[in-house]
Amino acid sequence: MVCSTTMIEIGHKRLQIVKTLVRSSEGKRRLVPKYENEEPVIRQVANEPVRLTRGVLNGHFCRDSGRKLVVKLCDGDVLLLRPQGCQKGAYSATIFDIYSWMIKSSTEHTKMAKLRGIKARKETARRERALRRSIS
């Protein structure tokens, strides 16, 4: 499988211009670069890979309906999920928890399929017995 985008490794630093929030005379807020000695202030920040999902959330999630999910891989093998445009509704889980949940779900799915087969066989046997009783 070929991925069209490249992931940035965790721990690599990138440069970022420091910005401050300023209110204009109309009352609007905007971010402007911070300057010291007529030079913009630059800091190094750790890169954490961030991706957006291709699809959007359906109507099952109320206010998040129609939004894409932001997926962020943080330090410590933690996966952070939140709707795009929302900062508060973030959920996180470790990669190991997600992996164990996937394994458990797979085994539960197999187990339930087997139980459905047993239930179907019992139902057909019950119907056959009921049919034999009604004939005799």
KEPA-466960 format. One line per 2 residues: their letters; for each residue x, y, z of N, C-alpha, C. Coordinates in Angstrom, 2 decimals. Atoms other than C-alpha are relative to their C-alpha. Layout:
BEGIN
a	X/Y/Z/X/Y/Z/X/Y/Z ~ ...
***
This chain:
BEGIN
mv	0.84/-1.18/0.00/0.00/0.00/0.00/0.88/1.24/0.00 ~ -0.79/-1.21/0.12/1.45/3.34/-1.05/-0.78/1.16/0.59
cs	0.63/-1.15/-0.65/0.69/6.39/1.05/0.46/1.27/-0.71 ~ -0.35/-1.21/0.75/0.58/9.73/-0.77/0.64/1.06/0.87
tt	-0.61/-0.98/-0.89/1.59/11.75/2.29/1.02/-0.70/0.87 ~ -1.03/0.58/-0.86/4.65/11.19/4.42/-0.25/0.46/1.42
mi	0.19/-0.33/-1.41/4.38/11.07/8.19/1.30/0.61/0.53 ~ -1.16/-0.61/-0.64/6.72/13.28/10.21/0.25/-0.77/1.29
ei	-0.31/0.80/-1.18/8.52/11.34/12.91/-0.15/0.84/1.27 ~ 0.13/-0.67/-1.29/7.82/12.18/16.54/1.40/0.31/0.52
gh	-1.29/-0.37/-0.57/10.65/14.00/18.23/0.77/0.96/-0.89 ~ -0.66/-0.97/0.87/11.80/15.94/15.17/-0.55/1.38/0.30
kr	0.40/-1.36/-0.34/11.74/19.65/15.82/-0.30/0.79/-1.26 ~ 0.26/-0.92/1.08/10.29/22.32/13.60/-0.01/1.41/0.57
lq	-0.02/-1.39/-0.44/10.55/26.10/13.75/-1.39/0.61/-0.15 ~ 1.30/-0.64/0.02/7.49/28.15/14.56/0.15/1.44/0.47
iv	-0.02/-1.41/-0.39/7.00/31.93/14.71/-1.00/0.18/1.14 ~ 0.86/-0.27/-1.15/5.58/33.03/18.07/-0.96/1.13/-0.37
kt	1.01/-1.01/0.33/2.32/34.95/17.64/-0.78/0.38/1.26 ~ 0.80/-0.48/-1.12/0.26/37.04/20.04/-1.37/0.41/-0.52
lv	1.37/-0.36/0.34/-3.47/37.76/20.06/-0.20/1.49/0.21 ~ 0.18/-1.45/-0.06/-4.32/41.39/19.29/-1.43/0.33/-0.42
rs	1.35/-0.47/0.37/-7.70/43.15/19.21/0.15/1.27/-0.85 ~ -0.03/-1.20/0.85/-8.25/45.65/16.42/-1.00/1.02/0.53
se	0.91/-1.06/-0.45/-10.21/48.89/16.76/-1.47/-0.39/-0.20 ~ 1.37/0.47/0.22/-13.31/47.10/15.38/-0.41/-1.08/0.99
gk	0.30/1.04/-0.98/-13.10/44.56/18.20/0.33/-1.40/-0.48 ~ -0.36/1.32/0.52/-11.90/41.71/15.97/1.34/-0.42/0.57
rr	-1.26/0.53/-0.52/-9.16/39.45/17.24/0.79/-0.62/-1.15 ~ -0.84/0.64/1.00/-6.20/38.33/15.13/1.37/-0.28/0.59
lv	-1.34/0.36/-0.45/-2.81/36.73/15.59/1.03/0.75/-0.83 ~ -1.09/-0.71/0.69/0.26/38.81/14.77/1.33/-0.52/0.55
pk	-1.30/0.46/-0.47/3.92/37.78/14.95/0.57/0.89/1.10 ~ -0.64/-0.73/-1.10/5.82/38.79/18.09/1.42/0.34/-0.45
ye	-1.32/-0.45/0.43/9.00/40.82/17.48/0.85/0.39/1.19 ~ -1.01/-0.49/-0.94/12.16/41.41/19.51/1.17/0.49/-0.84
ne	-1.09/-0.60/0.77/14.84/43.73/18.12/-0.28/-0.04/-1.50 ~ 0.46/-0.03/1.39/12.88/44.00/14.85/0.16/-1.35/-0.71
ep	-0.07/1.36/0.55/13.21/40.21/14.33/-1.17/-0.80/0.58 ~ 1.08/0.83/-0.57/10.31/37.76/14.67/0.57/-1.05/0.95
vi	-0.43/0.99/-0.99/10.60/35.48/17.70/-0.34/-1.38/-0.55 ~ 0.17/1.35/0.53/11.09/31.89/16.58/0.35/-0.99/1.09
rq	-0.28/1.04/-0.99/10.91/28.81/18.79/-0.06/-1.37/-0.69 ~ 0.05/1.37/0.51/11.41/25.10/18.25/-1.09/-0.76/0.72
va	1.05/0.81/-0.60/8.44/22.81/18.82/0.09/-1.41/-0.56 ~ -0.02/1.39/0.43/8.13/19.04/18.64/-1.14/-0.24/-0.99
ne	1.03/0.34/0.99/6.26/17.71/15.63/-0.76/-1.23/0.45 ~ 0.84/1.16/-0.25/3.38/15.37/16.28/-0.83/-0.20/-1.25
pv	0.75/0.22/1.24/1.87/13.77/13.18/-1.51/0.19/0.21 ~ 1.43/-0.27/-0.07/-1.67/15.03/12.61/-0.61/-0.30/-1.37
rl	0.68/0.34/1.24/-4.05/13.65/9.99/-1.51/0.22/0.15 ~ 1.46/-0.10/0.05/-7.69/14.22/8.98/-0.56/-1.24/-0.66
tr	0.64/1.13/0.66/-10.04/11.39/8.12/-0.59/0.45/-1.32 ~ 0.57/-0.32/1.31/-11.37/11.21/4.57/-1.51/0.23/0.11
gv	1.45/-0.11/-0.16/-14.99/10.73/5.65/-0.36/0.92/1.14 ~ 0.49/-0.85/-1.09/-17.13/12.81/7.98/-0.85/-0.83/0.94
ln	0.83/0.67/-0.99/-19.02/11.83/11.12/-1.46/0.07/-0.43 ~ 1.43/0.01/0.35/-22.63/10.82/10.59/-0.81/0.62/1.13
gh	0.86/-0.65/-0.97/-25.60/11.98/12.66/-0.04/-0.62/1.38 ~ 0.03/0.69/-1.29/-24.86/9.65/15.61/0.67/0.81/1.10
fc	-0.80/-0.71/-0.98/-22.69/12.23/17.34/-0.47/1.43/0.23 ~ 0.64/-1.29/-0.27/-25.06/15.23/17.59/0.74/1.18/-0.62
rd	-0.60/-1.25/0.49/-23.11/18.48/17.30/1.21/-0.23/-0.88 ~ -1.18/0.29/0.82/-20.13/16.77/15.64/-0.37/-0.52/-1.37
sg	0.46/0.53/1.27/-22.24/15.67/12.69/0.56/0.81/-1.16 ~ -0.55/-0.65/1.18/-20.61/16.44/9.35/1.43/0.47/0.14
rk	-1.40/-0.41/-0.20/-17.16/17.06/10.81/0.94/-1.17/-0.25 ~ -1.03/1.02/0.15/-13.99/15.18/9.95/0.65/-0.21/1.36
lv	-0.74/0.26/-1.24/-11.94/13.55/12.71/1.46/0.37/-0.18 ~ -1.43/-0.30/-0.03/-8.49/14.86/13.57/0.66/-1.10/0.81
vk	-0.72/1.10/-0.66/-6.12/12.01/14.46/1.42/0.47/0.23 ~ -1.33/-0.49/-0.36/-2.94/12.91/16.31/0.73/-1.08/0.78
lc	-0.83/0.97/-0.71/-0.15/10.58/17.40/0.94/0.77/0.91 ~ -0.77/-0.76/-0.99/1.36/11.98/20.60/1.11/-0.86/0.58
dg	-1.07/0.72/-0.69/4.42/11.04/22.63/-0.59/-1.03/0.95 ~ 0.47/1.05/-0.89/4.07/7.87/24.68/-0.98/-0.93/-0.68
dv	0.88/0.88/0.78/2.22/6.02/21.89/-1.47/0.23/0.34 ~ 1.39/-0.37/-0.30/-1.03/7.86/22.61/-0.64/0.54/-1.27
ll	0.76/-0.46/1.16/-3.61/8.36/19.87/-1.09/0.93/0.51 ~ 0.97/-1.01/-0.42/-5.74/11.50/20.25/-0.98/0.23/-1.14
lr	1.05/-0.19/1.00/-9.07/11.82/18.39/-0.90/1.14/0.43 ~ 0.95/-1.08/-0.29/-11.23/14.93/18.17/-0.64/0.45/-1.31
pq	0.63/-0.53/1.21/-13.72/16.46/15.72/0.74/1.25/-0.48 ~ -0.68/-1.17/0.54/-12.25/19.07/13.39/-0.73/1.26/0.42
gc	0.60/-1.26/-0.43/-12.85/22.58/14.70/-0.36/0.02/1.47 ~ 0.31/0.07/-1.44/-13.34/21.42/18.32/1.29/-0.31/0.76
qk	-1.18/0.27/-0.82/-10.61/21.58/20.94/-0.35/-0.76/1.27 ~ 0.37/0.58/-1.29/-12.56/20.34/23.97/-0.31/-1.49/-0.07
ga	0.49/1.38/0.05/-14.01/17.03/22.80/1.03/-1.01/-0.45 ~ -1.06/0.92/0.42/-10.72/15.12/22.50/-0.02/-1.26/0.86
ys	-0.07/1.29/-0.68/-10.47/11.44/23.39/1.35/-0.62/-0.32 ~ -1.32/0.60/0.23/-7.21/9.58/23.83/0.03/-1.43/0.51
at	-0.22/1.38/-0.41/-6.08/5.99/24.13/1.40/-0.40/-0.45 ~ -1.32/0.46/0.41/-2.76/4.22/24.00/-0.18/-0.97/-1.17
if	0.02/0.91/1.14/-1.93/2.23/20.89/-0.22/-1.43/0.47 ~ 0.13/1.36/-0.53/-1.69/-0.92/23.02/-1.44/-0.30/0.41
di	1.41/0.18/-0.35/-5.24/-0.41/24.36/-0.85/-0.21/-1.25 ~ 0.75/0.13/1.25/-6.56/0.02/20.83/0.25/-1.36/-0.63
ys	-0.34/1.31/0.57/-4.71/-3.10/19.65/-0.71/-1.12/0.77 ~ 0.65/1.05/-0.79/-6.04/-5.22/22.53/-1.51/0.03/-0.21
wm	1.42/-0.10/0.27/-9.57/-3.88/21.91/-0.35/-0.62/-1.36 ~ 0.24/0.57/1.33/-9.30/-4.85/18.23/0.07/-1.53/0.04
ik	-0.13/1.46/-0.11/-8.14/-8.39/19.12/-1.23/-0.56/0.71 ~ 1.18/0.47/-0.73/-10.96/-8.79/21.67/-1.25/0.08/-0.86
ss	1.17/-0.14/0.88/-13.53/-7.48/19.17/-0.03/-1.09/-1.05 ~ -0.07/1.04/1.03/-12.33/-9.93/16.55/-0.41/-1.36/0.57
te	0.35/1.29/-0.61/-12.58/-12.91/18.92/-1.48/-0.03/0.40 ~ 1.42/-0.06/-0.36/-15.99/-11.76/20.19/-0.88/-0.15/-1.23
ht	0.76/0.11/1.25/-17.21/-11.43/16.59/-0.05/-1.46/-0.46 ~ -0.05/1.41/0.39/-16.09/-15.00/15.82/-0.87/-0.84/0.93
km	0.78/0.73/-0.99/-17.66/-16.29/19.04/-1.50/0.20/-0.23 ~ 1.42/-0.29/0.22/-20.99/-14.55/18.32/-0.51/-0.66/-1.28
ak	0.41/0.66/1.24/-21.07/-15.92/14.75/-0.24/-1.49/0.26 ~ 0.16/1.41/-0.34/-20.59/-19.43/16.15/-1.29/-0.21/0.81
lr	1.22/0.10/-0.80/-23.38/-18.87/18.72/-1.26/0.20/-0.84 ~ 1.14/-0.19/0.90/-25.72/-17.57/15.98/-0.28/-1.28/-0.79
gi	0.17/1.26/0.72/-25.10/-20.80/14.05/-0.67/-1.06/0.87 ~ 0.60/0.96/-0.94/-25.93/-22.92/17.12/-1.47/0.34/0.22
ka	1.38/-0.43/-0.24/-29.08/-20.86/17.75/-0.88/-0.33/-1.21 ~ 0.78/0.30/1.21/-30.21/-21.30/14.12/-0.28/-1.50/-0.10
rk	0.21/1.46/0.03/-29.71/-25.09/14.31/-1.05/-0.42/1.02 ~ 0.99/0.32/-1.02/-31.70/-25.26/17.56/-1.40/0.43/-0.44
et	1.29/-0.49/0.45/-34.50/-23.19/16.02/-0.59/-0.91/-1.08 ~ 0.52/0.91/1.03/-34.78/-25.47/12.97/-0.42/-1.33/0.63
ar	0.36/1.25/-0.68/-34.79/-28.55/15.25/-1.31/0.18/0.77 ~ 1.24/-0.27/-0.73/-37.53/-26.96/17.39/-1.19/0.03/-0.94
re	1.09/-0.06/0.98/-39.65/-26.24/14.33/-0.34/-1.39/-0.54 ~ 0.24/1.37/0.49/-39.21/-29.80/13.05/-0.77/-0.81/1.04
ra	0.72/0.71/-1.07/-40.31/-31.20/16.45/-1.45/0.47/0.08 ~ 1.37/-0.55/-0.06/-43.34/-28.87/16.50/-0.82/-0.49/-1.19
lr	0.70/0.48/1.19/-44.24/-29.93/12.96/-0.36/-1.47/0.15 ~ 0.29/1.43/-0.22/-43.96/-33.65/13.88/-1.12/-0.17/1.02
rs	1.04/0.09/-1.02/-46.15/-33.09/16.96/-1.37/0.35/-0.60 ~ 1.29/-0.41/0.58/-48.84/-31.32/14.92/-0.52/-1.02/-0.99
is	0.42/1.03/0.98/-48.89/-34.12/12.30/-0.54/-1.21/0.75 ~ 0.44/1.21/-0.70/-49.25/-36.96/14.84/-1.11/0.22/0.97
***
